[in-house]
Amino acid sequence: MGPKKYDIVVIGAGIIGLSTAMKLLERCPNLNVAVIEKNATEGTQQSGHNSGVIHSGIYYRPGSFKAEFCVAGRASMTKFCEENEIPVWTCGKLIVATDAAGEERLTTLEQRGTENRVEGLRFVDQDEMSEIEPHVVARKALYAPGTGIVDYRNVTAAYADRVRNSGGQIFFNTELNGSKRVSGSTILETTAGDYETANVINCAGLHSDIVAETMGVNTGLRIIPFRGEYYKLRKESEHLVKGLIYPVPDPAFPFLGVHLTQTMKGWVEAGPNAVLATKREGYRKRDFAFSEFLRTITFPGFWKMGLREWKTGVWEINRSLRKGVFLKSLQQLVPELTADDLAGTGSGVRAQAVDRSGKLVDDFRIEQSDGAIHVLNAPSPGATSSLVIGDYVADMAEKDFSLSPVVSSAVS
Ligand SMILES: Cc1cc2nc3c(=O)[nH]c(=O)nc-3n(C[C@H](O)[C@H](O)[C@H](O)COP(=O)(O)OP(=O)(O)OC[C@H]3O[C@@H](n4cnc5c(N)ncnc54)[C@H](O)[C@@H]3O)c2cc1C
């Protein structure tokens, strides 16, 4: 039997791959679309291990993809969840400054958020701050009432249903490990046999750089995995957090700093930090994959980043290993918290692209190659923005792949 034939194969059944497949099928219902996923179900990686926040778009450089996609993404995500009966809670977010330097950065943040047209964003006085979050102690606070929470595992599952209901196919336990171009088509070699397709969309998250390389594309980027570790608050301590409490982030990094978040998963999370992971899907401290670690340390950008940011790296490792140090970061937000309030743990691993100069790529990065589109950097707020990213990639596909009935029937 020859390879299965498709118009488009999407690699990765995370929230971005499935949103993309869904958007393609909404536009071109006759398109023969397959999604291949190496794991046994959808959303097992970043899409199933995140903070669950529907961000409102405050942090991102005005005019960037992140700023535009996040603001539009919040609205579309909230609407999608309402339409699909996925529980969402618009609980609001308080960003707090506890020292003079933080106050100054908070002012800059407010200007940024206002420029990005974040709905309802405003400074609150001490009385209102105490009303919103009675256990916070801070010098200044910025409030984003439109920020919400959702369980993105539910959203990812709903996208998968939509893909199937629109005629798309999702193949699990199917890992891409080779590819070749043969007279205008691509043969994808997977653990479940070959797939022949006119076009490919790489949404492989933590492995997107490897998938691009497999397809002969040198992106100049490397995914460096950063584990984010959480504590959970004890049930009896959950009253200390009403909604979302964040510090003012360090503008040098794309990470938001350890925060306190209500979740739709039934607990309150404290974290995540950002520690270099020695395995791409390394959810535990002891997880190590020699070949993946080698890929990290043989990339010139890794050493350039390390030389510049080693102090932050050492500080993060210290905070990861010592609960007391983690607690101190949380006490900056809610001083009443004690070590006894922190019970269980959890983690996620961020796919952060780094370039050859050692710069952490801040914005979403989506590139095109012959017969393919690659989503190369889609960290937070990627889940919030997933519907908008899906639309953007579908737009690109329509143009780059010249999607038309001719293409639709070419290989199917
Ligand atoms: C700790 C943490 C907290 C976050 N918090 C938030 C938040 O609060 N709000 C927000 O908006 N965003 C948040 N994010 C970001 C968000 O989770 C991501 O932007 C989003 O999940 C990215 O989705 P994805 O589909 O690109 O990646 P993934 O979910 O990682 O999916 C990629 C898929 O590709 C598959 N795959 C990889 N290689 C192959 C291969 N060779 N063959 C077949 N399949 C393959 C993987 O198994 C995986 O299922 C957070 C992320 C982390 C890690």
The ligand as a Tripos MOL2 file, in Angstrom:
@<TRIPOS>MOLECULE
LIG
   53    58     1     0     0
SMALL
NO_CHARGES

@<TRIPOS>ATOM
      1 C1          4.5130   26.8460   31.9890 C.3       1 LIG1
      2 C2          3.7290   27.5070   30.8930 C.ar      1 LIG1
      3 C3          2.7580   28.4490   31.1840 C.ar      1 LIG1
      4 C4          2.0320   29.0690   30.1600 C.ar      1 LIG1
      5 N1          0.9950   29.9020   30.4800 N.ar      1 LIG1
      6 C5          0.2280   30.4020   29.4920 C.ar      1 LIG1
      7 C6         -0.9210   31.1660   29.7990 C.ar      1 LIG1
      8 O1         -1.3030   31.3170   30.9620 O.2       1 LIG1
      9 N2         -1.6280   31.7140   28.7750 N.ar      1 LIG1
     10 C7         -1.2450   31.5510   27.4600 C.ar      1 LIG1
     11 O2         -1.9010   32.0910   26.5840 O.2       1 LIG1
     12 N3         -0.1770   30.7960   27.1460 N.ar      1 LIG1
     13 C8          0.5490   30.2050   28.1220 C.ar      1 LIG1
     14 N4          1.6100   29.4090   27.8160 N.ar      1 LIG1
     15 C9          1.9670   29.2380   26.3910 C.3       1 LIG1
     16 C10         1.0790   28.2080   25.6990 C.3       1 LIG1
     17 O3          0.8860   27.0680   26.4810 O.3       1 LIG1
     18 C11         1.7210   27.8600   24.3630 C.3       1 LIG1
     19 O4          1.8720   29.0650   23.6300 O.3       1 LIG1
     20 C12         0.8840   26.9120   23.5100 C.3       1 LIG1
     21 O5          0.4500   25.8160   24.2540 O.3       1 LIG1
     22 C13         1.7250   26.4310   22.3340 C.3       1 LIG1
     23 O6          0.9640   25.4670   21.6400 O.3       1 LIG1
     24 P1          1.6270   24.5860   20.5150 P.3       1 LIG1
     25 O7          0.5260   23.8630   19.8610 O.co2     1 LIG1
     26 O8          2.5360   25.4430   19.6930 O.co2     1 LIG1
     27 O9          2.6330   23.6110   21.2970 O.3       1 LIG1
     28 P2          2.3790   22.2160   22.0440 P.3       1 LIG1
     29 O10         1.1900   22.2550   22.9040 O.co2     1 LIG1
     30 O11         3.6860   21.9060   22.7110 O.co2     1 LIG1
     31 O12         2.0900   21.2040   20.8710 O.3       1 LIG1
     32 C14         3.0640   20.7240   19.9710 C.3       1 LIG1
     33 C15         2.6930   19.2950   19.6400 C.3       1 LIG1
     34 O13         3.5670   18.7940   18.6250 O.3       1 LIG1
     35 C16         3.8160   17.4310   18.8970 C.3       1 LIG1
     36 N5          5.0360   17.0380   18.1890 N.ar      1 LIG1
     37 C17         6.2880   17.5160   18.4050 C.ar      1 LIG1
     38 N6          7.1620   16.9340   17.5880 N.ar      1 LIG1
     39 C18         6.4600   16.0690   16.8120 C.ar      1 LIG1
     40 C19         6.8270   15.1460   15.7850 C.ar      1 LIG1
     41 N7          8.1050   15.0180   15.3600 N.pl3     1 LIG1
     42 N8          5.8580   14.3890   15.2160 N.ar      1 LIG1
     43 C20         4.5550   14.4960   15.6200 C.ar      1 LIG1
     44 N9          4.1550   15.3340   16.6040 N.ar      1 LIG1
     45 C21         5.1000   16.1190   17.1920 C.ar      1 LIG1
     46 C22         3.9530   17.4010   20.4180 C.3       1 LIG1
     47 O14         3.8010   16.1030   20.9390 O.3       1 LIG1
     48 C23         2.8570   18.3590   20.8340 C.3       1 LIG1
     49 O15         1.6360   17.7080   21.0990 O.3       1 LIG1
     50 C24         2.3290   28.7620   28.8140 C.ar      1 LIG1
     51 C25         3.3010   27.7980   28.5050 C.ar      1 LIG1
     52 C26         3.9740   27.1500   29.5330 C.ar      1 LIG1
     53 C27         4.9490   26.0630   29.1840 C.3       1 LIG1
@<TRIPOS>BOND
     1     1     2 1
     2     2     3 ar
     3     2    52 ar
     4     3     4 ar
     5     4     5 ar
     6     4    50 ar
     7     5     6 ar
     8     6     7 ar
     9     6    13 1
    10     7     8 2
    11     7     9 ar
    12     9    10 ar
    13    10    11 2
    14    10    12 ar
    15    12    13 ar
    16    13    14 ar
    17    14    15 1
    18    14    50 ar
    19    15    16 1
    20    16    17 1
    21    16    18 1
    22    18    19 1
    23    18    20 1
    24    20    21 1
    25    20    22 1
    26    22    23 1
    27    23    24 1
    28    24    25 2
    29    24    26 1
    30    24    27 1
    31    27    28 1
    32    28    29 2
    33    28    30 1
    34    28    31 1
    35    31    32 1
    36    32    33 1
    37    33    34 1
    38    33    48 1
    39    34    35 1
    40    35    36 1
    41    35    46 1
    42    36    37 ar
    43    36    45 ar
    44    37    38 ar
    45    38    39 ar
    46    39    40 ar
    47    39    45 ar
    48    40    41 1
    49    40    42 ar
    50    42    43 ar
    51    43    44 ar
    52    44    45 ar
    53    46    47 1
    54    46    48 1
    55    48    49 1
    56    50    51 ar
    57    51    52 ar
    58    52    53 1
@<TRIPOS>SUBSTRUCTURE
     1 LIG1         1 GROUP 0 **** ****
